[in-house]
Amino acid sequence: MILVAGPYRSGTGDDPAKLAANVDAMNEVALTLFRAGHLPVTGEALALPLLETAGGAGPGTPLFDEIFHPIAERLLSRCDAVLRIGGPSAGADEMVRQARAEGKPVFTDPARIPS
């Protein structure tokens, strides 16, 4: 199981179209990993539906802060590796730091992940 970590809010100004584009980028890479025989996951795939259920809390709200990054942190503790994609992202960089602290491999190129 590989966590795909990339920018979600970074550089978007919280524009919904840009946020969606970042999720799409992570999902595209996740599909590549799936086709290579892995189980790819993203924190967004779990956090965003929970946020909607909790009342549709948007980025920067206390409810968002309560759910969004903690989901990814908990998820990562159950993953075997991290694939870091995209540009600057404090959250994705934190996932890399946590993975390394837990002794998990961190990749930056999906082609370098063994099948």
N, C-alpha and C positions, 0 to 999 in steps of 0.2 A: 504494500500500500504506500503510495507516494503522494505527499502533499504538494500540490502546485501552489506556489506562493509568488504573487506578483502585485503590482500596484492595483489598488481599488480606488481610493480617493485621491491619491497624489496627482497633482497637476490637473485635476478636473474642475476645481471650483465647485464641486458637488453637483455639476451639471448631469442630470439623469442620463442623457445620451452618452456622455463620456464614461460615466460609471458603468453603464451597460456594455460599452465597448471594451472596457477592462475585463469585465466578467467573461465576455465572449472570447477574448484573447486567452484567458486561463482555460476556458472550456475547449478551445481548439487544441491546445497543447495536451490537455487531459485526454482528448480523443486519440491523439497520436500515441500517448502512453498506453491507453487501453488496447489499441490495436497491436501494440508490441507485447501484450500479455500481462500488463500491470493493472492494478486497481488504483486509478487516480482519484484523488479527492481534493476539494477546495473548501476552505472555511466558509466562503460565500454561499456555497450550495446548502450549507446547513444554517448559517446565521441569517441570511436574508428571509427565508420563510418564517423563522422564529420571530424575527423583528416584525414582519407583517402580522403575524398572529398576535403579537404583543401590542398591537395598535398602530403599526406602520411608522414606528420611530425612524426618523431620518438621520443621516450622518451628523455627528456633532452633538446629538442629544444625550442626556444621561442614560436613557434606555439603550441607545446604540452602543455607548461605551460599556454598558453592563454585559452586553451579549456578543458584540461583533468579534473583538479580538480574543476574549476568553474561549469562544468556541474553537477558534483556530489553535489556540494553545493546548486545549484539551485533546483536540483531534491529533495534533502533531505527536503527542506523547504515545499515541497508538500506531503511528506510521513507522515505516521502515526507512524512509528517506524523504528528502525535500528536493524539489526542482524549483529553483529561483528563476523567474522570468521577468522580462520587462525592465522598465526604468526605475528611477528612484522611488522608494517606498519604505518608510520607517517600519510599518507593520510587517512587510515581507522580510526586511532585514532582521527584525526581531525573531521571525520564524527560523531564519538561518542561524542566528545566535543560539536559539534554544536547541535546534537540531544538533549543532556542534557540541553544545554542553552535554547533550544526552548521548554523544558518541555516534550519531547517525550520519550517513553520507549526505552531502549536499552537492547537487549537480546544477550546472548552469546551461547545459546543452542536452536536450532530450536524446540526441543521437549517441551520447556517451554513456547512457544508462543501459546496463546489460539487459538483454531480453530474458 
